[in-house]
Amino acid sequence: MEDKKLTIKNWAVEDRPREKLLSKGKASLSNAELIAILIGSGTSKQSAVELSREILASHQNDLHRIA
């Protein structure tokens, strides 16, 4: 059986970053979700949220370091 990656499009609508932003506001999103919205899409191996978490981790989870 082939392993299928769970992409953001496969997430429940209320859990998707863009939809969550629209329905609950920016305060309901994690930094990774906010960055994922800016990035727009992930890669074939990582969702935009996973990629954002990796970017944050590589900068000690400090948004000022990323800026």
Residue, then its C-alpha position, 0 to 999 in steps of 0.5 A: m500500500e502506498d503511503k500518501k502524505l497528508t497535505i493541508k488540502n486534506w486537513a479538516v477545513e477548520d484546521r487549515p491556516r487560511e480558513k482558520l485565519l478568516s474564521k477565528g482571526k490571527a490570534s488563533l494561529s501559531n507562528a508556523e501557521l502564519i509563516a505557512i500562509l506567507i509561504g503559500s505552499g510546501t514541497s512534495k515532501q513537506s506541507a507549508v506548515e511543516l516547512s515553516r516549523e523547520i524554518l522556525a526551528s533553524h532560527q531558535n523559534d525566534l521571529h526576529r532572527i528570521a526577519 
